[in-house]
Amino acid sequence: MKNKSYIFGIIIVVLIIGFIAGREIVHRVQGDGIVDDDRHKVGQKKAELVKLGKVPPFEFVNQDNEVISSANYSGKVYVVEFFFTTCPTICPIMNTNMLKLQEAFKSENDFGVASFTINPKGDTPEVLKEYAERYGITHPNWHLLTGDIDKIYGLSNAGFNLYAGENPNVEGGFEHSGLFALIDKYGNIRCRKDQFGNPKVYYDGVGENGNGGDIELLKEDIEQLLSE
């Protein structure tokens, strides 16, 4: 009899604990913010974003023939690329992938893109405007920038250490990388670390066979910097 009472008591305790736990689960389901937050945190760890130095000051003209400088990006998280509108190889892939960032942050006023042409002689503001319309570039902080060729190459090769140059022996007549640079709100070049603990430095904007490269990682890191 005592054993039966003991077992019955254990059953009652288990039922009470289950009831309390069940109510807590219901409460968390009803609280969308709590559940949504938990779902995103499960198995996720924020990447450590290191600083790689400051972006040099710059000033160029955009597709709307407006003067845009590094000061226009102050307080914004933005992505930098070097491209040209007649590029027959990687540029269309790069900007198709950049459009994914535009879509992801279309309502974010503190997000931007700086696309510097490495063919400023051919890429006038009018040409850049047509290119922007053709690709569907609509974010107000995405500027396609042109200007003095020496300053652009200085910014690319020395400022960002992203090689760009003329080469009549390659398709399109210009050489450049398919990499994107990530800049925080304070003008610092930022990146996450790779699997070996070394800074990635830049994000692959093309990927193997144009699969997008590091675009998803870049989205995560932009979100993190926007929240800082």
SVG drawing of the C-alpha trace seen along z (x, -y; Angstrom):
<svg xmlns="http://www.w3.org/2000/svg" viewBox="-2 -67 51 69">
<polyline fill="none" stroke="black" stroke-width="0.4" points="0.0,0.0 2.8,-2.3 4.5,-1.5 1.4,-2.3 1.0,-5.7 4.7,-6.4 4.3,-5.7 1.1,-7.6 2.8,-10.6 5.6,-10.4 3.0,-10.4 1.3,-13.5 4.7,-15.3 5.6,-14.4 2.1,-15.5 2.5,-18.9 6.0,-19.4 4.7,-18.5 1.7,-20.9 4.0,-23.8 6.4,-23.1 3.5,-22.9 2.2,-26.3 5.7,-27.7 6.0,-26.3 2.5,-27.8 3.6,-31.1 6.7,-31.2 4.9,-30.2 2.4,-33.0 5.3,-35.5 6.4,-35.5 9.4,-37.7 10.8,-35.3 10.3,-32.2 11.7,-33.9 14.7,-35.1 15.3,-31.6 15.0,-30.0 17.6,-32.3 20.0,-31.8 19.9,-28.0 23.2,-26.7 24.4,-30.2 27.3,-32.1 28.1,-35.6 31.3,-35.9 34.2,-37.8 34.6,-40.8 38.1,-42.2 39.2,-45.6 41.7,-45.9 42.3,-49.7 40.5,-52.8 39.0,-53.5 41.0,-56.4 38.9,-59.6 37.5,-59.7 35.3,-61.9 33.8,-61.0 30.6,-61.6 27.7,-59.1 25.2,-58.0 23.1,-61.0 26.0,-63.4 26.1,-64.1 29.4,-64.5 29.7,-61.6 32.5,-61.3 33.4,-59.0 31.6,-61.4 28.3,-60.4 28.9,-56.9 29.6,-58.0 27.3,-56.2 26.5,-53.5 27.5,-49.9 28.5,-49.6 30.1,-47.2 32.8,-48.3 33.4,-46.8 35.5,-47.7 33.9,-47.0 33.2,-48.4 30.0,-48.4 31.3,-46.7 32.9,-43.8 32.0,-40.6 33.1,-38.2 32.7,-38.6 31.1,-42.0 27.6,-40.9 27.8,-38.1 29.2,-40.4 26.3,-42.9 23.7,-40.2 24.9,-39.0 25.1,-42.6 21.4,-42.9 20.8,-40.2 22.2,-42.5 20.1,-45.4 17.0,-43.2 18.0,-42.0 18.5,-45.6 16.2,-47.5 14.5,-49.2 17.7,-49.8 18.8,-53.5 22.1,-52.7 23.1,-50.3 24.9,-51.3 27.1,-50.2 30.0,-52.0 30.7,-50.7 33.8,-52.2 34.3,-51.9 37.8,-51.1 37.0,-52.5 36.1,-56.1 36.8,-57.2 34.0,-55.1 31.8,-55.0 30.4,-58.5 27.5,-59.3 25.1,-58.9 26.5,-55.4 26.4,-54.5 22.8,-55.7 21.7,-53.5 23.6,-50.5 21.8,-51.2 18.4,-51.2 19.2,-48.0 20.2,-46.1 17.5,-47.5 19.8,-49.4 17.3,-51.4 18.7,-51.7 19.3,-55.4 22.7,-54.6 24.0,-52.5 26.3,-54.9 28.1,-54.0 31.1,-56.2 33.4,-57.6 36.1,-60.2 39.8,-60.7 41.4,-57.4 44.6,-57.8 42.5,-58.4 40.3,-55.4 43.3,-53.1 45.0,-54.6 42.0,-53.8 41.7,-50.3 45.4,-49.2 46.7,-51.2 43.6,-52.1 41.9,-48.7 44.7,-46.5 42.2,-45.2 44.1,-45.0 42.7,-46.8 44.4,-47.7 44.2,-48.0 45.3,-45.0 44.6,-44.9 45.4,-41.2 42.4,-40.2 38.7,-40.1 37.2,-43.5 40.6,-45.2 40.7,-45.5 41.7,-43.3 40.2,-43.3 39.1,-41.0 35.7,-39.7 36.0,-40.6 33.9,-42.8 35.1,-44.9 32.9,-45.4 33.0,-48.8 31.5,-49.6 29.7,-52.8 33.0,-54.3 34.9,-53.8 36.8,-50.7 37.3,-47.8 35.9,-44.8 35.8,-41.0 35.3,-37.7 37.9,-35.0 38.2,-31.9 38.2,-28.3 41.8,-28.6 41.3,-31.8 42.8,-34.1 41.0,-37.2 39.2,-36.6 40.0,-40.3 37.5,-40.3 34.3,-38.5 34.0,-36.5 31.4,-38.2 31.4,-35.6 32.0,-32.1 32.7,-29.0 30.6,-28.9 28.9,-32.1 27.2,-30.5 27.4,-33.7 30.5,-33.0 30.4,-34.7 27.1,-36.6 25.3,-34.8 28.2,-35.3 28.3,-38.9 24.6,-39.3 25.2,-38.0 28.1,-40.3 26.3,-43.4 23.4,-42.6 25.8,-42.4 27.5,-45.7 24.1,-47.4 23.2,-46.4 26.4,-47.7"/>
</svg>
